[in-house]
C-alpha cells in the first residue's frame, strides 16, 4: 500500500537582509500543497563578507521574529516547514540550526549542525558552535523523517545512525559551495547516503555564483528522482515512503550489519551514551 509524502523543495539565493529573504521565500512558495516544505541552509542570512560579531548580532533565538514568520506560513498553508536559522549561542558564536514547525505553529524538532565546514578555505567554526546530538525522528503524515545539514553529508556515521533509528526520509538543507567537481560531489554523497541506508534523501540547496544549486530527491536505491538544476525555484515532489520497505525486503543492508564485530553509538559532550 502506497504511503505518499509530498515534499516541497525551495532553492534560492539568500542575501544579507533577513526581511528580503523572507519575502523572496514567500514569493517563490506562494502556492503550497506539500506536506512539508524544506528551505536551504543559510536561508535566514548569507554570512559571506560578515564578521562573526556581525553574524551574531543578526542571529535570533528560536522564539524570535524570524521563526514567527514561518509559524504563520505553516498555519496559512496547512503544512510543516523546515526552517534554517542562525540561532544565538554564546557570544560571539551562533548555532547553524534547523527547526521544523507544524501547521498549528508548534515547534516539532530542532537540530543544530554537528559537523561544521572547516575545509576548502572556509571556517564555519569561526562563526558557529557545533551541535552535540543527532536529530530526532519526527512524523509527518505517517512518515518518519529526520534532519542533517549540508557538510553532514560527508559523515556516513550520522546517516547510518538515522537508518538504525528507523528514518524513512532524511531532509538535508544545504548551502553547498561551488568549485571544481562540487556539483558531482554533492550528488554522489547524497546518492551514497540514500543507497547504503535504503531511505530517501531530500536536499534543498542554495543557488548562486557561490553555491551549486542542484537540489534533489534520491530514492532508497540511490536513484536521482528529481534534480532542480540551476536557478531559483520551488518544486513539489511526491515520494512513496512505502517503497523504503520494498527495497529493504530485497536489500536488507541494515539487518546484515555485523553487530557482533562493530557497533555505532553517539555520546553527548559529557561522554555519556
BELLIN-V496435 format. One record per backbone hydrogen bond with DSSP energy under -1.0 kcal/mol. NH is the residue of the N-H (numbers start at 1). CO is the residue of the C=O. E is the energy in kcal/mol with one decimal. If there is no record, write none. Layout:
BEGIN
nh={NH/NH}
co={CO/CO}
e={E/E}
END
This chain:
BEGIN
nh={5/7/8/9/10/11/21/22/23/24/25/26/27/28/29/35/36/37/38/39/43/46/50/55/56/57/58/59/60/64/68/69/71/72/73/74/75/76/77/79/80/81/82/83/85/87/88/89/93/94/95/97/98/99/100/101/102/105/108/111/113/118/122/124/126/127/128/129/131/138/140/143/145/146/148/150/152/153/154/155/158/160/161/162/163/164/165/166/167/168/169/170/171/172/174/178/182/185/186/187/188/189/190/191/192/193/194/195/196/198/199/200/201/202/203/204/206/207/208/212/213/214/216/217/218/219/222/225/226/228/233/235/237/239/241/243/244/246/247/248/249/250/251/253/256/259/261/262/268/271}
co={239/237/36/235/38/233/17/18/19/20/21/22/23/24/25/6/6/80/8/82/40/15/47/51/52/53/54/55/86/61/64/65/67/68/69/70/71/72/73/74/35/101/37/99/97/95/60/93/90/127/87/85/111/83/109/81/106/102/100/98/96/116/119/117/123/124/124/94/113/145/143/140/138/169/171/173/149/150/151/152/155/156/157/158/159/160/161/163/162/144/144/200/146/202/204/210/179/181/182/183/184/185/186/187/188/189/190/191/192/194/194/168/218/170/216/172/174/12/211/176/206/229/203/226/201/223/219/217/217/215/11/9/7/5/3/240/241/242/243/244/245/246/247/251/252/257/258/258/272/268}
e={-2.7/-2.9/-3.2/-3.2/-2.2/-3.0/-2.0/-2.1/-2.3/-2.4/-2.4/-2.5/-2.0/-2.4/-2.6/-2.4/-1.4/-2.1/-3.2/-1.9/-1.1/-2.4/-2.1/-2.3/-2.5/-2.5/-1.4/-1.0/-2.0/-1.9/-1.6/-1.5/-1.6/-1.7/-1.6/-2.5/-2.1/-2.8/-1.8/-1.9/-2.1/-2.0/-3.4/-3.3/-2.5/-2.2/-1.8/-1.6/-2.8/-2.0/-3.1/-2.4/-3.0/-3.2/-2.3/-2.5/-2.9/-2.0/-3.0/-2.7/-3.2/-1.6/-2.2/-1.9/-1.4/-1.9/-2.5/-2.6/-2.8/-2.8/-2.1/-2.1/-3.2/-1.5/-2.2/-1.5/-2.5/-2.8/-2.0/-2.4/-1.0/-2.5/-2.3/-1.9/-1.9/-2.4/-1.4/-1.3/-2.4/-2.8/-1.7/-2.5/-2.8/-3.5/-3.1/-2.8/-2.0/-2.1/-2.2/-1.4/-2.7/-2.4/-2.1/-2.2/-2.3/-2.6/-1.9/-2.7/-2.8/-1.1/-1.4/-2.4/-1.8/-2.7/-2.9/-1.5/-1.1/-1.5/-1.9/-2.4/-2.0/-3.2/-1.4/-1.9/-2.8/-2.6/-2.5/-2.5/-1.4/-3.1/-2.5/-2.3/-2.5/-2.6/-2.9/-1.6/-1.6/-1.1/-2.4/-2.2/-1.4/-1.2/-2.4/-2.3/-1.7/-1.3/-1.8/-2.4/-2.2/-2.3}
END
